[in-house]
Amino acid sequence: MTRPDLLALTPDALAALANRGLVKRAVKELDAGVVPALDTDPAGTVQGKFPDGTTTTLPPNTALDAARCSCGAAGVCRHRIAVVLAYQRTGPASAPVELWSPGAVTDEDLTALMGERTLRRARRAFQAGYRAKLRRPTADDQTAQAELPTCTVTFLVPGDLSYVHTDAVHREEATALAVWAFRAADATGADTVDVGGSPTTATDLTAVTDLLDQLLLDGATNASEVLDAAWHRLHRDLTAQRLHWPAAVIADLLAQLTAYRTRSADYAAEQFAALLTELHARTTATGPRAEVLGFDEPAETPLRRVRLTALGARRRTETTADVYLASGDVVLVQRDTPLRTAVRLAASNVVSESATRSASRVVTLKTSRVAKTSLTPVGTAWDDLPLPLVVTDYAATAAALADLPPRQVRARVEAELVRALHVTEVSDVAYDPAAQRLTATLHNPTGTCRLEAAHRAVAPHALDALATALRSSPTTITGSVRRHRGTLVIDPLAVHADSGVVVLDLATGTAPQQLPPGDTTADALTAAIDSALTVSSEAAHRGLDHLSPSLLARTREVAAHLHRLGLRTAAARLTAFADGPSSQTWVAAHLRLLVTADAR
């Protein structure tokens, strides 16, 4: 009897079930002649006997981690992997497999797999609604993958639910949700689907808009601390209703108010105004609930066993940093990591059995169970990153960014646009001393990408480290990507060069680099939009009940300048605010400016 499931397991699928190191070791031993003697009985059970006496048995319809091996290792060991690889080398050739969709799995199949009680729990999540991003099987890669709000589910073997891999603790529920997502996508042909739930938001958020209008009238300068209790209560209520995105905006707003009152450098009028605008947009927009208000998932979900590849870090303060970690097709962030830990994590492969993941893709590695988390150098792991995280076609990525909804109403997830760019050449490295910004042009066979990195006081050596790395034949640069005037732009986090991975914000002891001066000519449209945003943000900072005639006059001036440059809609809305200051006219003007700025 042939075992099509064993023949379908690719090296990447085996690495997902175990780790890439075990797969490489098993391949090396097989190549060296340490080959198990295989025997397949009529029922399809494959048994391998190794020269050292170890015996591994792989029954049909049984996951690898549940198979028997006399070595005594828990989980998937190198012997199990070696038996699979040996079977593929010596067994019958695999027949061509028709492309398969997990949507073909029936509810009866799911019930047989997990039982009716577990399926009922999954149906409750289905009824609440969720968004899934899908990757379908191809002739070259027969695996199917569903990115759910709090985990990723991969179907490694066509038609065999024994080989479903997910980092979620509740594996069966995640499997059901992924199957239903594929079923919905099969009906429409889409790769991103909203599954179950209501197609539009229908939550009464009057309390949010009332408090928001009052804060706009008062501004940061006059906001009463008495209202903070109402904001905190509203945050708790929204979190309890799993309206994670507006709850997160409120948390950031409160942090801005606290920073202003304590005269902290963390306060910025532009950020305060952007948060006010985003909160208003989310509470008034109609659209998929998961996108506008948040996934109907717990605030945190425990992960069973997660493998992460570090992509770099960003310093937040003198003592903390955010660490960016690839997990399947998405990037997670460990926020406010102590600097000593961040230095270890930011260039490592991480395997953890004590992690949690939030709906906004924040991951927390529990420190109370250190023994359950292991770190190894990142090495060449960037070469094996999933395709959705890798940018090889600069123009196609820029076009995809142009098609995204405005960030004020799309899913509020961390590190949404962190990617790894393949680079073949670097040119035009320069430094603008006025803006304290290093720029460069990145090349690959598909075109060019602009690199921009600004100096930050908390990371004084980052630009010197970047300049050195750019001169060392970099092959991959990670960072947050955006689009400016049709061109892809990256704000770098780390660089893989001849010397290895350089995490820019964590660099120390770098020598000052001499760079030619950059082009200091400001783009007229960008400068005009920035000026308009500054004036509009100042209005929110002061409060609409406390506007001075001079500020309104400046508002009319920047609106007239926008009109002369052809941005007539933005100019008209800004003029309408100056002529009749109110919450409605300010939000309309500022939202238009933010969307225009992002579209540049």
Secondary structure, 3 states (H helix, E strand, C coil): CCCHHHHHCCHHHHHHHCCHHHHHHHHHHHHCCCCCEEEECCCCCEEEECCCCCEEEECCCCCHHHCEECCCCCCCCHHHHHHHHHHHHHCCCCCCCCCCCHHHCCHHHHHHHHCHHHHHHHHHHHHHCEEEEEECCCCCCCCEEEECCCCEEEECCCCCHHHEEECECCHHHHHHHHHHHHHHHHHHCCCEEEECCCCCCCCCCHHHHHHHHHHHHHHHHHCCHHHHHHHHHHHHHHHHCCCHHHHHHHHHHHHHHHHHHCCCCCCCHHHHHHHHHHHHHHHHCCCCHHHHCCCCCCCEEEECCEEEEEEEEEECCCCEEEEEEEECCEEEEEEEEEHHHHHHHCCEEEEECCEEEECCCEEEECHHHHHHEEEEECCCHHHHCCHHHEECCHHHHHHHHHCCCCCCCCCCCCCCCEEEEECCEEEEEEEECCCCEEEEEEEECCEEEEEEEECCCCCCCHHHHHHHHHCCCCCEEEEEEEEECCEEEEEEEEEEECCEEEEHHHCCCCCCCCCCECCCCCCHHHHHHHHHHHHHHHHHHHCHHHCCHHHHHHHHHHHHHHHHCCCHHHHHHHHHHHHCCCHHHHHHHHHHHHHHHHHC
